Amino acid sequence: MVEIPEGLVRAQLRWGGERGRAFLAALPGQAERFLTGWGLRRTGPAMHGVGSLVLPVEVAADGTPAALKLPSPDEESAGEADALRAWRGEGAVRLLRDDPETGTLLLERLDEHRPLSAVPDSRAAVRVLAGVAARLSSVKAPDGLRRLDAIARRMLDRAPAVLTALGRPEDRRLVRGCAAALAEVAGEPGDRLLH
């Protein structure tokens, strides 16, 4: 049986509403389905973010280390497999397999014991980040993915209502400043993939 980490449960109950409850209820069965169907063996404890369960696994047939990501289907995860395919492992994990119906991904497993924060030379770490950002942003976004200009426009359209709802003047100043900065660049998102 797949255990669901308490942090994922709390996040889904807080932010996911009824859809989050349904996701949590279906998650153990969905995990077992992919573990069995894709021939995977668990190799470590479950990990999570706000919207996904991640299981360290290996492919039973050949021992390839991987990570099984089971996301709560939402706007944030839509198109993730397409983006990873476009990047082809150049600055992002390689996509090994995916299920378009559920958004489930089998990903290359990275070495979590080698964080960039452990690099003692901060300039060297920044060079690594800059190189990764350059590789990722050099790839044209596949057709059909959400576009940043549309997201920015929706945020700007909602700003007046948010300003009205905020009680503290400093909060209104912050939102006004952010909206002004976004408005300056909203028309310039280009056609690149963003991580």
Helices and strands as residue ranges (DSSP letters): H 6-11, I 12-16, H 17-37, E 40-42, E 47-48, E 52-59, E 65-71, H 80-87, E 95-99, E 104-108, G 116-118, H 122-137, H 148-165, H 169-185
